[in-house]
Amino acid sequence: MKQELSRRGFLRLGVAAAAVGALYPALPALAQMPPPDGGPIIYNGMTQNQLDAAYDQNFWDNDPPETGQRSTANGDPVRARYGVERIQYGPSQFEFLDLYRTSAPHAPIMVFIHGGAWRGGSARGAAANAEMFLLAGAHFIALDFVNVLQTTPPGDLMAMATQVRRGVAWVYNNADRFGGDRRRLFISGHSSGGHLGGCVMTTDWVRDWGLPSDTVKGGVLISGMYELYPVALSARRLYVNFTAEVQDKLSAQRHLNLLNAPVVIAHGTKESPEFMRQSRDFVAAVRGAGKPVEYAIGTGYNHFEMPETLGNPYGVAGRPALALMDLPVTWEGLRGTEKARR
């Protein structure tokens, strides 16, 4: 008999992982860091060209997977099979969400925040990951929101974070509308969506939104960034306005006092060394704060492949996501859950 990892087991695992995590060394990326450009050291022993490369995932992807084509090919059939509801959650033209409903009554909710370097991506690209959650008995919601090329003035990361938080707040406040259980609301995100997910996990829900401090019951953050200072020194500063206020307010690692739920931090071994370091440092900081965290490493996965693991019950991100939500972790369990509801 396969033993499924429950949420209680996840919490135990999060504590035990403090010892296991020490066994994970800094894992090498597929590519090699470019030679220094002869200029001054900007951050962590890197010159400007090296730091720019460290925050450019395309540099580390020597064999680009067709993940964009795959997400369309795999996602469109999911949209056709289950249907998707397009709902506006905020006042702007950018604030919409895709709702995929499960047949389970009063079901838990997974909200996904897409990536795209804060300047691209869409909720539609997350469709392929919805099916696993639907079969397991959870609603799946993918958010759309403004990007930094669309803000006025351009480069406003705070506007993005506000819209994402408003989307999560809308889901909490309107869960009854689609048969969701607001007491079991979880979030996930990839890349810049992982960064925004970290912001969601460290939101002062009581002060800023009038909601319970534990509005979000857990998060799965994939290949994200949790301290913006080094990012602000990279080429991303050319299109994001990294003010001191933005760096402080939107660096999740600086606000762990507001982290009120367990979190899974995941990345691949073929990602930028800076993205891997960001994850390792965040895991260490969360553990140091005495809060539950699981560190999930995808061996052989690059940055663009990692979000695909969220929709697989045996995947690097999918398995701990289901465990976090106390949902069945095997395909057999998923099929049994779906069959029982018919």
C-alpha positions, 0 to 999 in steps of 0.5 A: 500500500502506498503511504500518502503524505498528509498535511500533518506529515508535511508539517513534520517533514518541514521540521525534520527537513531542517536537518536534511537540508544541510545535506544539499550543497549548492547545485551547479547550473547547466551553463557556466557563469560568463567571465568578469567584464573587468568592472567592479564587483557589484554583488556576491563576487559578481561583476555587472555582466555576471549579475545580469546573467544570474538574473536572466534565466534564458542565459542558463537554458542551453537547450530551450524546452518548448514549454510555451507550446506544451502549456498551450497543447496541454492546457487547451484540452483541460479548458475544453474538458472542464470549462473555465469561468472568466471573472473580474476581481478588481476595477482595472482591465487587467484584474481577471481570474480563470476559475476551474471548478471541481465537482467536490462540495465546499472544496479547498482552493489553490490560487496560482500566480503566473511568472514572466519576469514581471512583464509577461505571462498569463493565467491561460498558461496555467491551465494544464496544472488545473486538472490534477487539483480538480480531480483531487477535489480542489478548485483551481484559480489562475490570476491575471494582473497588470505587468510592469510594462503596463503600469502608469508610470511603467515599472511599478511593482507595487501595483502588481503586488496590490492586484495579486493580493486583491485577487487573493482577497476576492477569492477569500471573500467570494469562496461561497459563490463558487462552492469553495472553502475559504478556510482552506485557501492556498497559493502557488506561483512560479518565477516572478509569480513565486516572488509575488506569492512570497509577498502574498504569504507575508501580507498583513491581511488584518491591517491592510485588507481586514481579513484574518491573519491566516487568510492563506493556509499554505503556499508553494513557491517555485523558482522565486525571488525573496530578497530584491536587493540583488535583483535591483542591481541587475539588468532588471532595474532597466524596466522595474523601478526598484525604489528602497521602499519597493525593495523593503516592502516586497522582499518576503524574506524581510517580513517573516513575522507575517508568515503564518502558514507552511510554505514549500520552496522549490527550484530546479538544478539547471536554473540560474545560481542566483535563483537557487541561492535565493531559494536556499537563503529563504528556506534557511531564513524561514527555518531560522524563524522557527516556521514550517518549510519544505525544500523541494529540489527538481534534479535535471529541471530548468527554470521553465520546466519547473512549473509543469511539476505542479500539475503532477501528483508525483511532481517536485511541486505537485506532491507537496502541494497536495500534501499541504492541502491534505488531498490524495497524492497518488493517481490512484487516490485521485481516481478514487476521489473522483469516482466517489463523487459520481 
